[in-house]
Amino acid sequence: MLVEGVPGLDERVNVMARETDLIFYSFPQQAGKSRLYFCFPNEQRSRFAGPDGHKRFMRECELVCLESVARWSAATPAGPCATFPGADSRAPLPLAEGVVLIGDAAGYENPLQGQGLSMAMQDVHDVSEALLSGSRKTGDFKAYAARRATRQRLANLGTALEVWLNEGCSLQRPEERAARNEHIEGDEVLAALNVSFMTGFDPLPQDLTHAELAERLAAHA
């Protein structure tokens, strides 16, 4: 939900916090506004539904761990309170006879990762390049499909790493989360994967696998 007039808000700082069964995000915008998000269990999809959903949303913003940071619960709603699933949807193959799928039609990543537009534009680039080279048959776009599959695999690995990192937080063990952060920062590949949703997937080893990720995470123990 978009809000405005947050007492104590520092517009230079994004905030992420974990308390009870919620993960809270605040992304400041211009003119004293901020985009607020809650992540909560799938089985509670109606938690903020209904005409008074925005009021329940604002009450939930009274997080004890953020008492000295800002008073989001005292802000004024500046937009609707909407709920959407944080899920991936991927076509097994973005090709069919006479058809090449791009963008969300070919599969999208979890919206919280913010990669939808970036991946769609990469699709446009790859397919346009193939068309300009004279490609017209389905088989001519196999290289595009392979590159897209690689990006999706790396995005999936990034999600797995994020889940592993947040386990320390969901268990309400700050020291464990700090230790996992330290482990990630000390591993060049994990560190790159951890920020890949902001920097893109090209800097990563393109052949990175789930098995290698599991091996690198196991080294934490």
C-alpha positions as CSV (number, residue, x, y, z in Angstrom):
1,M,0.0,0.0,0.0
2,L,1.2,3.5,-0.8
3,V,1.1,5.9,2.2
4,E,2.1,9.5,2.9
5,G,3.0,11.6,5.9
6,V,5.0,9.0,7.9
7,P,6.3,10.6,11.1
8,G,10.0,10.1,11.5
9,L,10.5,8.7,8.0
10,D,14.0,8.9,6.6
11,E,13.5,9.1,2.8
12,R,17.0,7.9,2.1
13,V,16.6,4.5,3.7
14,N,14.7,1.4,2.7
15,V,13.6,-0.7,5.7
16,M,13.0,-4.5,6.0
17,A,11.9,-6.0,9.3
18,R,10.7,-9.4,10.5
19,E,8.3,-9.8,13.5
20,T,5.8,-12.5,14.4
21,D,4.6,-14.0,11.1
22,L,5.2,-10.9,9.0
23,I,8.0,-9.5,6.9
24,F,7.7,-5.8,6.5
25,Y,9.2,-3.5,3.8
26,S,9.2,0.3,3.4
27,F,10.4,1.9,0.2
28,P,10.4,5.7,0.5
29,Q,9.2,7.7,-2.5
30,Q,9.2,11.4,-3.3
31,A,7.1,14.0,-1.4
32,G,7.0,12.1,1.9
33,K,5.3,9.0,0.5
34,S,6.4,5.4,1.0
35,R,5.4,2.0,-0.5
36,L,4.7,-0.5,2.2
37,Y,4.6,-4.3,1.9
38,F,3.8,-7.2,4.1
39,C,4.7,-10.8,3.4
40,F,2.6,-13.3,5.3
41,P,1.6,-17.0,5.1
42,N,-0.2,-18.1,1.9
43,E,-3.1,-19.6,3.9
44,Q,-3.9,-16.1,5.2
45,R,-4.5,-14.6,1.8
46,S,-7.6,-12.7,3.1
47,R,-5.7,-11.1,6.0
48,F,-6.1,-7.6,4.5
49,A,-9.1,-8.2,2.3
50,G,-12.4,-6.3,2.5
51,P,-13.4,-2.6,2.9
52,D,-11.5,-2.2,6.2
53,G,-8.4,-4.1,5.0
54,H,-6.3,-0.9,4.8
55,K,-7.1,-0.2,8.5
56,R,-5.9,-3.7,9.5
57,F,-2.8,-3.1,7.4
58,M,-2.0,0.1,9.1
59,R,-2.4,-1.4,12.6
60,E,0.0,-4.2,11.7
61,C,2.6,-1.5,10.9
62,E,3.0,-1.0,14.7
63,L,6.0,-3.3,14.9
64,V,7.8,-3.3,18.2
65,C,11.2,-3.7,16.5
66,L,10.6,-0.5,14.6
67,E,9.3,1.8,17.4
68,S,12.3,4.1,17.2
69,V,12.6,4.1,13.4
70,A,9.4,5.6,12.1
71,R,5.6,5.6,12.8
72,W,4.2,3.9,9.7
73,S,0.9,3.2,11.5
74,A,0.3,6.9,11.8
75,A,0.6,7.5,8.1
76,T,-2.3,8.3,5.7
77,P,-3.2,5.8,3.0
78,A,-2.5,7.2,-0.4
79,G,-3.5,4.2,-2.5
80,P,-5.5,0.9,-2.3
81,C,-4.5,-2.0,-0.2
82,A,-3.9,-4.9,-2.5
83,T,-2.7,-8.5,-2.0
84,F,-1.0,-10.6,-4.7
85,P,0.7,-14.0,-4.6
86,G,4.5,-14.1,-4.4
87,A,5.0,-16.9,-6.8
88,D,6.9,-18.0,-10.0
89,S,5.2,-19.1,-13.2
90,R,7.3,-20.5,-16.0
91,A,6.5,-22.1,-19.3
92,P,8.5,-25.4,-19.7
93,L,9.6,-24.1,-23.2
94,P,8.8,-20.6,-24.6
95,L,8.6,-22.0,-28.1
96,A,5.9,-23.6,-30.3
97,E,5.3,-23.9,-34.0
98,G,5.0,-20.4,-35.2
99,V,5.0,-18.9,-31.7
100,V,7.8,-17.4,-29.5
101,L,6.7,-16.4,-26.0
102,I,8.5,-13.5,-24.2
103,G,8.0,-11.6,-21.0
104,D,5.4,-12.8,-18.5
105,A,3.8,-15.0,-21.2
106,A,7.0,-17.1,-21.1
107,G,7.2,-17.1,-17.4
108,Y,7.6,-14.6,-14.6
109,E,9.6,-14.5,-11.4
110,N,8.3,-13.8,-7.9
111,P,7.2,-10.1,-8.1
112,L,9.2,-9.2,-4.9
113,Q,12.4,-9.9,-6.8
114,G,11.6,-7.0,-9.2
115,Q,13.0,-8.7,-12.2
116,G,9.9,-8.9,-14.4
117,L,10.6,-5.8,-16.6
118,S,14.3,-6.6,-16.8
119,M,13.8,-10.1,-18.0
120,A,11.1,-9.0,-20.4
121,M,13.4,-6.4,-22.0
122,Q,16.2,-9.1,-22.3
123,D,13.7,-11.3,-24.0
124,V,12.9,-8.5,-26.5
125,H,16.6,-8.0,-27.2
126,D,17.3,-11.7,-27.7
127,V,14.2,-12.3,-30.0
128,S,14.7,-9.1,-31.9
129,E,18.4,-10.1,-32.5
130,A,17.2,-13.5,-33.9
131,L,14.6,-11.9,-36.1
132,L,17.0,-9.3,-37.5
133,S,19.4,-12.1,-38.4
134,G,16.7,-13.6,-40.6
135,S,15.4,-16.3,-38.2
136,R,11.9,-17.4,-38.9
137,K,11.7,-21.1,-37.9
138,T,11.0,-22.4,-34.4
139,G,14.4,-24.0,-34.2
140,D,16.1,-20.7,-34.9
141,F,15.0,-19.5,-31.5
142,K,16.5,-22.4,-29.4
143,A,19.4,-20.2,-28.3
144,Y,16.9,-17.6,-26.9
145,A,15.1,-20.4,-25.1
146,A,18.4,-21.7,-23.7
147,R,19.4,-18.2,-22.4
148,R,16.0,-17.7,-20.8
149,A,16.2,-21.1,-19.1
150,T,19.7,-20.2,-17.7
151,R,18.3,-16.9,-16.3
152,Q,15.4,-18.7,-14.7
153,R,17.7,-21.3,-13.2
154,L,19.9,-18.6,-11.7
155,A,16.8,-16.7,-10.4
156,N,15.6,-19.9,-8.8
157,L,19.0,-20.3,-7.1
158,G,18.8,-16.7,-5.9
159,T,15.4,-17.4,-4.3
160,A,16.8,-20.6,-2.6
161,L,19.6,-18.5,-1.2
162,E,17.1,-15.8,0.1
163,V,15.0,-18.5,1.8
164,W,18.1,-20.0,3.5
165,L,19.2,-16.5,4.7
166,N,15.7,-15.7,6.0
167,E,15.4,-18.9,8.0
168,G,17.6,-17.3,10.7
169,C,15.2,-14.5,10.8
170,S,12.0,-16.6,10.8
171,L,13.3,-18.5,13.8
172,Q,13.7,-15.2,15.6
173,R,17.5,-15.8,16.0
174,P,19.2,-12.6,15.0
175,E,22.6,-14.1,15.7
176,E,22.0,-16.9,13.2
177,R,20.9,-14.5,10.5
178,A,24.0,-12.4,11.1
179,A,26.2,-15.5,10.9
180,R,24.5,-16.5,7.6
181,N,25.0,-13.0,6.2
182,E,28.7,-13.2,7.1
183,H,29.0,-16.6,5.4
184,I,27.4,-15.2,2.2
185,E,29.7,-12.2,2.2
186,G,32.7,-14.4,2.6
187,D,31.9,-16.4,-0.5
188,E,32.4,-14.7,-3.8
189,V,29.7,-16.7,-5.7
190,L,27.1,-16.5,-2.9
191,A,27.7,-12.7,-2.5
192,A,27.1,-12.2,-6.2
193,L,24.0,-14.4,-6.1
194,N,22.7,-12.5,-3.1
195,V,22.5,-9.2,-5.0
196,S,21.7,-10.7,-8.4
197,F,18.2,-9.3,-8.3
198,M,19.6,-5.8,-8.3
199,T,22.7,-6.4,-10.5
200,G,21.3,-9.0,-13.0
201,F,22.5,-12.5,-13.6
202,D,25.3,-12.0,-16.1
203,P,28.0,-11.6,-13.5
204,L,27.2,-15.1,-12.0
205,P,28.8,-18.3,-13.1
206,Q,26.3,-19.4,-15.8
207,D,26.7,-23.1,-15.0
208,L,25.9,-22.6,-11.3
209,T,23.7,-25.6,-10.1
210,H,21.5,-26.4,-7.1
211,A,24.1,-29.0,-6.0
212,E,26.9,-26.4,-5.9
213,L,24.7,-23.9,-4.1
214,A,23.9,-26.6,-1.5
215,E,27.5,-27.4,-1.1
216,R,28.5,-23.8,-0.5
217,L,25.6,-23.3,2.0
218,A,26.6,-26.6,3.8
219,A,30.0,-25.0,4.5
220,H,28.3,-22.7,7.0
221,A,27.6,-25.6,9.4
